């Protein structure tokens, strides 16, 4: 643990951190109002945490055409932000002595098989950092076509390796969800119940849940929309089931207030639930992610650099300021999500929206630029620019 803490301390101390400058909430509200009126938008919810407090939480647009407005209690899918929930849950269990993150995957009774018997070498930590050596998003299409996730995990062993275990980052969904099997075996609970009892309830996340039925039974929930072919105009879809069947990878729902509460916990503001040592383990970078860095360069110029992956979280250097920021983004059909925060300043932003629009990805930079006192920039591409690169 001492070694991991030293690594993280050095990683976050490469340059002196910037001083928080304060967020212009009037400007932010104006920008988000303008964004919500774009043709590719339906509903949007955004919250800001500044100095450890939730200082802004608002909804924009509607839950569906002809239906009610999005509020700060409206429930959305969190998509791949679910991975941070899973790794927080697993790391918390590890810190309690249930198992070790250095245990090999073969020491657990999961359905996951890796090429050449790699499950006997790869560790739980490797899985959470996407370093298991199979092609990115392996067999996601099979999942989307209705195949059983456990059967898909068994078939992963027939693939060729793209790199030796621990030597490259290859993002996974079906393989990653072996975490849900480990949680269930360790706790004797369903994954949904474990998440509720160990994280959601203690963090007072009143709308957070897993599963399709839980989303659709919420008092206010946003319906999914995707772009019509050949146009940015969105069309309503049904809520798709496949990624709910890999709950550790993409199965969580919740409101923007609950997502903000979860962000505060990641900042260390719920130390009785996620201890400082737990967060050190979660946020220590394990691997450089060149594909993510290339995507960021194309979309955000040089604003975020040195892209690395920790355990269910991405870690970046925020250009100019030198600060390190932590976050993740998510996307499933009809929904998008994001979180980005500076753990030294206890300041960050979360956003949820129910369309395939790309513009809202720029929210995270516009808010963090304000926090660091940087000049305004149209990262959301709503002042006459293009919509930007894919999420």
LOVEXLO-432664 format. One record per residue: residue in three letters; z negated, y, x of N, C-alpha, C, O, CB in turn. Coordinates in steps of 0.05 Angstrom, whole numbers, plus 5000, padded with zeros to 4 digits. Last residue first. Glycine has a CB too. Layout:
residues N
ALAZYXZYXZYXZYXZYX/...
end
This chain:
residues 391
UNK558252104641555452074646554851834664552451784670553952034619/UNK564252384671562852194653559952174661559252214684564151914654/UNK564853094684565352814689563652634671561852734657564752744718/UNK566553644638565253514661565853214663567153104645562353554661/UNK568953954601566553814593565253664616563053564612567153624570/UNK570954594630571454324620568754184614566654284622573054154640/UNK569055264606569855064626570354794613570154764588567655034647/UNK567055614569569855604572570855414593573255384597570755874580/UNK561555534571562555804573565555814579566555994592561055964594/UNK559655034574559955144547560955434547561155554526557355124532/UNK557854694616560754734611561154834582562954734568562254474615/UNK552854624634553454494609556354524601557254414582551654584587/UNK552454954678552554664683553354514658554354284660549954564694/UNK553455524693554355394668554655094673556854984671556955514657/UNK547755814723550355684726550955534701549155414689550355504751/UNK543356324749544456164726547256054733548856184746544556334701/UNK540156234814541956384795543056204773543555974777544256504811/UNK533455954815536255964825537956114805537256134781537355684829/UNK528055834805528956114808531756144820532256344833526956254826/UNK526555334793526655404822527555694827527655774850528455214836/UNK527055334738524455274750524255354779522155444789523854974747/UNK532555414733530655614724527955574737526755774746530455614693/UNK534354924753535155174767533255394759532455554776538055244760/UNK532254584714531054574741531954824757530354914774531954324755/UNK535654734670532754764669531454774697529854944703531454544652/UNK540754604690540154884681537154934679536255144686541454934653/UNK540154064701540554254723539954534714538854694729543354234734/UNK539553844650537453794671537753994694535754084705537653514681/UNK544153984622541554104615539554074637538154264643540453964589/UNK548653694636548053934651545454074644544554254658550254134647/UNK548953314597547953224624547153474641545453454657550053054638/UNK551453534553548553564555547453464582545153524588547353414533/UNK557153404559556053664567553053674570552053804589556853864546/UNK558852934539558052934567556653194575555153204594560452894584/UNK557952564478558452814492557352814520555152704525557253054476/UNK557152144445558052074472558752324488560052314509560551894471/UNK551052254409553952244411554652174440552852144457555152524404/UNK545552424402546752194388549752224386550952224364545552174360/UNK540852544455542852634436544352394426544552184439544852834450/UNK535252804491536452584476538552694458538252904446534252434460/UNK531852994551533753054529534752794517535052594531536053224540/UNK526953324591527953074579529853154556529453364544525652894569/UNK524753614653526153644627526953364618527653194634528553824629/UNK519153894691521653744687522653774659521653934643521253454693/UNK513653924735515554074718518153904715519153794735516154344730/UNK509953854775509353764748511153904728510253994707506353804741/UNK511253964827510854194810509954114781509254294765513354364808/UNK511853454847510053634861509353874843507053984844511253734887/UNK515653204816512953114814510953284829508553274823512752834824/UNK520453464777519353504804516453424803514853564790519753804814/UNK525053084737522653234741521953254771522753094787520253114726/UNK529052874684529052964711526553134715526053314699531653114719/UNK532352444638529852554647530152634676531452494692527452344644/UNK536652314582536152384610533252474613531952564595538052604618/UNK541551974540538752064546538652144575540252064592536751844540/UNK545651814483545351884511542451994515541252094497547452094520/UNK549351404437546851544445546951594475548151444491544351364438/UNK553951124425552951314405550451464413549551634398552351164381/UNK552650574465554550694446553250864425551550774409556150464432/UNK548350844515549350624500551050744478551050984474546950444487/UNK545651114573547951124554548350854541548850654555550551224568/UNK541251524613541951284598544251334579544751554570539551194583/UNK538351714676539951774652540551504638540451294650542551924660/UNK532551944713534451734705536051844681535352034668533051464698/UNK528452184767529452174740531151934735531251744751530952424734/UNK525652664812525752384802526852384774526252574759522952254803/UNK526753064870526453034841526852744834528352594848528353224826/UNK524553444925525353184915524753164885522653244875523852954930/UNK527054074950525153904934526253634927528653604924524254054909/UNK530754394973529654174989527754004975526753804986528454285014/UNK533454814950530554824951529354614970527254654981529454784923/UNK538854654963537854924968534854924970533755024990538755114946/UNK538654064922539954234942538754524941537854614920542954244938/UNK533953604916535053824901536054034920534454164934533053954881/UNK534852934928534053184941535453414925537953414922534853194972/UNK532652424882534652594894533252824911530952884907536452714873/UNK531951784854530652004869532752154884534552044897528551884888/UNK531451404795533051514815531551744828530051884815535851614804/UNK527850814775528151104776529951184799530151054820525351234781/UNK526950284780527650374753527950674752528350794730525550294734/UNK524450424836524050194818524450294789522550384776521250064821/UNK529450784867526750684871526550434853528250264853524550894864/UNK535350994899534150854876531450744884531150624905535950634866/UNK538151634917537051374923535751254898535351394878534851404945/UNK542252144941541551984918540551704926541951554940543951954899/UNK543052634970541452414981540452234958538052184956539052514997/UNK543053174921543953024944542152794950539952764939544253214968/UNK545253624873543453404878544553224900546853134898542753234853/UNK549254024882546654094872544553874878542353934886546754154843/UNK554454044898552553944917549653984908547853984924553054064944/UNK557753884840558254004866556153884885556053644889558054314866/UNK557053574795555153784800555353914828553454034838552353684796/UNK561353194794560453334770558753584776559153794762558853144753/UNK562353004845564553084828563653254805565153424796565952834818/UNK557152894863558753094877561053194860561753424861559852974904/UNK555652494827554352754826555952964840556053194831551552724839/UNK559052084845559252184818558052464815559152644802557951994798/UNK557052014897559852094893560252214865561552424862561851864897/UNK551951824885552252074900555152184897555452424894551652034930/UNK553051344860551751564845552151824859552552034846548751504842/UNK555251074903556951124879555751344862557151514852557150864863/UNK550951044941553351204946555051264922556251484920555051074967/UNK544651024943546550954922549051124925549251344912545250994894/UNK539750704985541650924981543750834960544550604960543051005008/UNK533450434964536250384973537950634967537450774946537450144958/UNK528150564951528750304964531550284976531950144995528350084945/UNK523451094945526251004946526550744962525350704983527951224958/UNK517851064905518651044932521550944933522050724924516750864949/UNK516151034852517951254859518851254889520351424897516651514853/UNK512650594845514950634828517050824839519450774837514050734801/UNK508650684884510350454886512850494869515050424879508850204876/UNK506551164864507551154891509450914894511650944906505251134912/UNK504650994814506951174815508151184843510551214846506051454807/UNK500350674831502550554815505050734817507250634821501750524786/UNK497151054856498250834872500650704857502650634870496150634878/UNK495651374811497251484833498551274850500851304858495551664850/UNK496550974750495051084772496851214794499151154795493250864785/UNK497451034687499150994710497851134734498051374736502151104705/UNK492251104663494250904653496250834674496650594680495651014628/UNK489351484687487851254678489751034668488850804665485951324656/UNK493051894696492251724718490651474710490451284725490751874738/UNK497252214672495752024657494651814677495451574675497451884634/UNK500152514707498352654689496952474669495652574650499952874674/UNK504252364740501452314749499352434731497052454739501052404776/UNK509252384722508452604740505552564750504652714767508652874726/UNK509451984685510751934711510152154731510352114755513851924706/UNK506752244644505452014657506751954684505351884703505551774639/UNK510752614630508152704641506652484656505452524677506452824619/UNK514552254609515152404634512552514646512252504671517052634627/UNK511852094563512351894584513052034611512251934632514651714575/UNK511952574536509352454543509752244565508052234584508052324519/UNK517452624528516052824545513252714553512452764576515753084529/UNK518252204494519452194520518252394539517952334563522452244517/UNK515352384450514452144464515652124492514352034511515051904447/UNK518552824437515752864444514652624459513152654479514052924420/UNK523252584423523252744447520352804456519852834480524753004443/UNK521851904402522452184397522452334424521652224445520452314378/UNK524951254414522751444412523651724408526051784411521051424437/UNK526250584437526850814420524451004422522250934431527350724391/UNK528850104485526750284475527850514458529950614463525150404499/UNK532449744510531449694483529549884471528549834449530349434483/UNK534949644561535949844542534949834514536349914495538849824541/UNK532149304595534349464606535149684587536049894596536649284611/UNK528349044565527449174590529649364601528949554615526648974611/UNK531448814524529749044519528749184543528249434543527448954503/UNK536848594509535748614536533848854536534449054548538148654558/UNK538048674457537348394465536648374494535948164504539648214458/UNK539749184453537049134444536148854452533748794453536849164413/UNK544949124468543049214488540149214479538349244495543849494498/UNK547248914416547248774442545148864462543648704473549848794455/UNK547349204366545049034373544948944402542748914413545148794356/UNK548949874345549649624357547249474368545349594378551749674380/UNK549150204286547450164309548049884320547649684306544450184301/UNK555850434270553450284264551750254289552750274311554150004252/UNK557951124278558150834283555750694271553850824263558450774313/UNK561651714262559251554260559851254264561851154254557851604234/UNK565352074310565351924286562951734285562251614306568051764282/UNK566752714340565352464338565552334311565952474291562352504345/UNK572252994374570752994349569352724346570652514348572553054326/UNK575553004417572653014423570952984398568552954400571953274437/UNK580952524414579652784407576752764414575552554417580052844377/UNK582852024424584652244429583452514421584852714423587152204413/UNK578651704379580751664399582551914401583652004380582351414393/UNK572452034370574851924359576951904381577052064399575952094335/UNK566351884404568752054400571051904387571451664393569652174428/UNK560751664365562451654389564951804383565651854359563051354397/UNK553951664343556651764340558151724367557051764388556652064332/UNK548351384307550051404331552851504324554051444303550251134344/UNK543151784277545151574274547151604298547651834307546651594247/UNK536251874289538951984293541051754292540651544306539152134320/UNK531051874241532351764264535251854265536551894244532151454264/UNK524851924212527252084219528551964243527251944264526452394224/UNK521751464205521951664184524251854188525551924168519351824183/UNK524750834225523351084231523751294209525851294196524351204258/UNK527750394218525550434199523950684205521950744191523650194200/UNK531250384259532350444233530150474211530750564189534250234225/UNK527950244304529450504303530050574274529550794265532050484319/UNK526349734288524349944291525650224291524550404279522849914318/UNK531049444289529649484264527649714265527349864246528249224256/UNK532249454344534049584325532549644299532849864288536549414319/UNK527249544395528749404375530149564355529449794349526849224361/UNK520949844408523249704418524649574394523249484375522549504440/UNK518150524407518350244397520650104413522050234428518850234367/UNK514651134394516050954412515950664403513950574392514750974440/UNK511751474364514251384352515651174369517651064361516051614346/UNK507151604394506751514366509351404353509151254334505751734349/UNK504151534449507051564442507351444414507751204411508851414463/UNK499351524476499651674451502551734444503151954434497951934452/UNK498651194518499951454524500351624499501451844500502551414538/UNK496650734493494950894510496051174517494451364521494350744535/UNK501550584464499150664450497250824468496251034460497750424440/UNK505350484507505850674486503250774472502851014470507650554465/UNK502850094545503850354552503850544528502550764529506550334563/UNK500349634523499749714551500649994557499350124574500949524570/UNK502249584470499349564476498649684503496649814506498449284475/UNK507849644473506249804454503349814463502150024464506449674426/UNK509349264511509949544516508249724498507249934507512949604511/UNK507548804485506448874511506849174517505049314526507648704533/UNK510848794439507948824436506648914463504749074462506648564426/UNK515848724463515348954446512349004444511449234445516548914418/UNK515248224488515648464504515048714488513848904499518548474515/UNK509647854461512447934461512848174478510848324483513547974432/UNK504647594506505547764484508547784484509847724504504248044486/UNK502847364552502647204527503447364503503047264480499947104524/UNK503347614601501447734581501047554557499047584543502447994572/UNK507047304630504547394642502547484622500147424625505147624661/UNK511347214596509946984608507247074618505246924616511546854630/UNK512947744585512047574563510447334574508447254562514447474547/UNK514447924636512248064621511147874600508747854596513248324609/UNK518747584647516347584664513947704650511747604652516947724690/UNK522347724608521347454608518747434624516947294617523447264620/UNK523348254623522148204597520947924596518847874583524148244574/UNK525948174672523248304672521848254645519448214644523448604677/UNK530948024661529047804668526247914669524247754667529847674695/UNK533848484657532148414634530548154639529048074621533848384609/UNK537048494701534648664701532748574679530348584683535348954698/UNK541448194683539748084704537048234704534948104705541048114732/UNK543548564646542748294637540748174658538748074650545148114633/UNK544149034681542849034655541748764647539348724643544749134633/UNK544549334747544649114728543349174701541649354699543248874741/UNK547849594804546349654779546749424759549049334755547349924767/UNK546749484867548749404847547349394820545849214814550049124854/UNK545949684933545149744905547349664887549649754890544350044901/UNK544849244989546349454974545249474946543749304937549349384973/UNK541348895013542949055030544749255016546049425028544648885047/UNK538348544981536948764993538648955010537649145021534748665010/UNK542747994992540448104977539048314994538548275018538447884969/UNK549248175015546848015017544548155002544548404999546047985047/UNK554248314965552848384990550448204991549548104971552148694990/UNK556648044925558048284935556748394960557948544975558048494913/UNK557547344915555847564923557547804932559647764943553947484946/UNK560647064857560647114886558747344892558347524875563447174896/UNK557146694805558746924815558746914846557046794859557647184805/UNK553746324785556446224792558146444804560446394814557846124767/UNK549146564769549046404794551746304803552046214825547246174790/UNK550046774719550246954742550346804769551446894789548047154742/UNK548746394682551446394692551846584716553846554731553446474670/UNK543546534668544046284682546746274695547146164717543746044663/UNK544547014641543047014666543446754682543546764707540047064660/UNK547146814596548646984615547246984642548446964663548947264604/UNK542946554571545246394581546846554601547846444621546946314557/UNK539847004559538746794577541046624588540946554612536746614562/UNK543047304523542447404550541447194569542047204592540347624547/UNK548547004489545647004492544847104520545946994540544446724487/UNK554047424469552947204483549947234487548847454488554247164511/UNK556647864445554747704429553447474443551947324431556047614406/UNK559548224473561048034456559247844441560247674425563047874472/UNK555848464505556948624483558548454464558848524440558848834495/UNK555148044542552948124525554048274500553148224478550948304540/UNK560148054566559347814551557047874532556947784510558447594570/UNK559948554590561848504569561148254552561648254528564748484580/UNK556148474630555448644608557348604584556548614561555548944616/UNK557048174676557248044650556148214627555448104606555647784651/UNK553948634718555048364716554748254687552548244676553548174735/UNK553349154737553749104708554848824703556448784685555549314696/UNK556049004802554649194784555349124755557649044748555449484790/UNK555548344829557148584821555648744800554348644783559848494811/UNK549448184864551648114847553048374838551848584839550747944822/UNK544848324895547248234908549548144891551548034901546648024925/UNK540048544880540248254879543048144887543447904886539648154851/UNK537749054874538648964900538948664901538148534921536749054922/UNK535149374835538049304832539149224859541349314867539649534820/UNK529849444836531349644851534349584850535949714863530449654880/UNK527949004809527449274797528949494811529349704800524449324797/UNK529448604845530648614818530348884806532248994794529348404800/UNK526148714889529148724892530448754864532348904861530148474906/UNK521148604866521848884875524848914877525949114869520448944901/UNK521548054861521248224837521948514843523248644827518348204825/UNK526347834910523747884900523748034874525848144866522048024920/UNK530747314932530347574920527547604907526547404896532547634898/UNK530346764943529946964964529347244953527547384963532446984981/UNK531246474899529146374917528546574939526446544953529846104928/UNK535646694877533046744863530746644880528446724876533046614836/UNK540046504904538746754913536146814900534646984910540646974908/UNK543146044901540246024899538746264907536546244916539345784915/UNK548446234904547246094927544246054926542946034946547946244951/UNK547446764857549246604874547746484898546146614911551546774884/UNK541746664813543446834830545146664848544446434853541647024847/UNK539046634749540046494772541946674787543546814775541346224763/UNK534046724701535746854720536446664744534646554757534447114731/UNK530346564665532946444662534846544684537146454685534146494635/UNK523846444696525846614682528446454681528846254694526246884696/UNK518146354715519846174699521846344682521446384658518146004680/UNK517446554784517046604755518946414739521046334750517646904748/UNK519146434833516346364827515646424798513446354789514546524846/UNK524246624838523946334831521046254825520546044814525046174854/UNK523447134855524147094827523846804819523246744795526947194821/UNK517747194898520547134893521047084864519247014849521446894910/UNK513347754903513747474895516747434890518147604880512147414869/UNK512548284912513848134934514247834927515347694943512348154959/UNK509448444871512248524870513848394893516348394892512548824873/UNK505047944847505848134868508748204865510448034858505248024896/UNK500747904789502747794808503248004829502048214828505347704793/UNK496148144770497347914755499347764772499647524768498748024729/UNK493648584792493348324805494548084790493947864797490448274809/UNK494649084775492248954764491848674775489848544768492448944733/UNK499549174797497249314809494549204798492449244811497449614803/UNK502648874762502348784790499948914803498448794818504848854805/UNK502249184716501148904715500748804744498748664750503048724700/UNK504949634735502149654726500849374726498549344735501949784697/UNK509949424742508449514766505449544759503749484775509549784776/UNK511449314689511249094709509549184733507849024742514049014718/UNK511349834666509749614655509349394676507049304679511149504630/UNK515050094698512350204696510449984686508249954696512150444678/UNK519649804687518449794715515649904715513949814731520249944734/UNK520249924632519849644641518649644669516749484674522549504642/UNK521050474633518850364618518250084628515850024632519550354587/UNK525650504663523250624674520750534659518550514670523450924673/UNK529150264627528550134653526050244666524550094678530950164672/UNK529850614586528150384581527450244607525350114609529650184562/UNK533750944600531051034607529050814601526750834609530351294591/UNK538250704579537250604605534750744614533650664635539350634625/UNK536450844512538350704530537050634556534950504556540750894535/UNK533351064474533051164501534951044521535151134543530151124510/UNK535351274409535251064429534951194456536151404462537750884428/UNK530851724373533451654385533151394401530851314407534551884403/UNK527452034320527551814339530451754347532251744330526251554327/UNK524452664312526752494306526952284328526752344352529352654304/UNK520753044325519752774318521952584311521452344305517852794294/UNK523153514332522053404356520753124350519852994369519953584367/UNK529053414291526553544297525453414323526653234334524553524274/UNK535353504263533853374284531353544289531453784292535553344310/UNK536053574192536053674219534553494238532653354231534953964220/UNK539153074148537253274155537453364185538853234200534553184150/UNK546252994133543452914132541753134144542753354150542952644146/UNK551553114140550553114113547653044110546653024088552152934096/UNK551952714197553352914180552352884152552352664140556452864182/UNK545352624224548052514217549352724199547952894187547752234202/UNK541452954244541252664250543852524243544552314256538952544234/UNK544053574272543153404250543053114259544253034279545053424226/UNK541954134313543953974299542653794279540453844269545453804319/UNK536054044352538454194346540354014331540453774336539654324371/UNK528954084366531353944357533554134349533054364341530653754334/UNK524354194420525854284397528254094391529353964409526854574400/UNK519454394459520354144447521754214421520454294401518053944442/UNK515754654513518154694496519054414485519354224501520554824512/UNK511554504543511754794536514054854517514355074507511954954560/UNK507154064560509654064544509854344532508454404513509653844522/UNK504554154626504354184597507054174584509054274595502954454591/UNK505554154681504053934669503853944639502853744627501453924681/UNK508754584693506054584702504354374689501954404686504854854698/UNK512554414638512254604659509354624667507554664651513354894651/UNK517254034607514454024616514354214639515854194659513653724625/UNK521354074550520754164578517854134583516154204567521754464582/UNK526053724510523253814515523053884545524353764562521253594508/UNK530853674459530253734487527353814488526253954471532053964497/UNK535853354420533053424423532353454452533253294469531153204410/UNK541353374377540353404404537353464402536553614385541953624420/UNK547253144341544453224343543453214371544653074388542753034326/UNK552953254355551953204328549053294327548353494315552152894320/UNK558653494393555753464389555153394360556653474342554153704398/UNK563753654402563053374409560153314405559153094413563853324438/UNK564154194388565453994371564553704377564553534359568354004373/UNK557954554395560554454406561554224389559954084376560154364435/UNK552954694379555254774361557954684371559954724358555255064357/UNK549554584419549354414395551654474376552254304358546754454381/UNK550454994456551354724461551554564436553454414432549554594481/UNK547855424430550755434434551855154439553955084429551355624458/UNK542655214432543855274406546855284409548255174392542755544395/UNK542055214487541954954473543154994445544454814434539154844471/UNK542155764499544155574511544255314495546455214490543355524540/UNK537755944471540356054465542555864475544555804461540756324477/UNK533655664497534155614468536955714460538355584445531955754451/UNK534055894548534555614544535155554515537055404510532055454554/UNK532756434538535456364547536056074542538256004533535756434577/UNK527356334523529256464504532156404512533756344495528756774504/UNK525156114568525455944544527356074523528655934508522755894532/UNK525856094631526556294611527156134585529456044581529056464620/UNK520755844672523155784656523455994634521556064620523055504644/UNK518455944738518155994710520855964695522856054705517056264705/UNK518455804791519056084785518656144755518456374748521856144792/UNK515055414839515955444811516255734804514555894810514155304792/UNK517355394905515255484887516455514859518555624856513955744897/UNK519754804940520055074928517755134910516354964901522755084913/UNK516854474997517654484969517954774959516554964969515554344952/UNK519854395061517654515045518554545016520854625011516954795057/UNK522553735074522754035074520554145057519353995040525554125063/UNK520453235074522553305094522953605096523653705117525153165087/UNK516753015041515853245058517953325079517253455098513253165072/UNK518152575014517852814998517153055015516853275004515852774976/UNK518052195055520552245041520452505025522452655024521052015021/UNK512752175071514752285089517352355075518552555082515352085111/UNK510651955025509652215034511752345053512352585051506952195048/UNK513151465023513651655002512851935011514252135006512251584977/UNK511051225070513951255066514551475046516251645051515250995058/UNK505651225058506551385080509551425078510551645085505851245106/UNK505550865015504751145011505751325033506651545028501651165009/UNK507150395041508850515020508150805015509950965012508550354994/UNK502750325076505350365087507250495066508750675073506550095096/UNK498550245040498450475058501250535069502050765071496450425081/UNK500049765017500050005000500050255017501350455011497650004981/
end
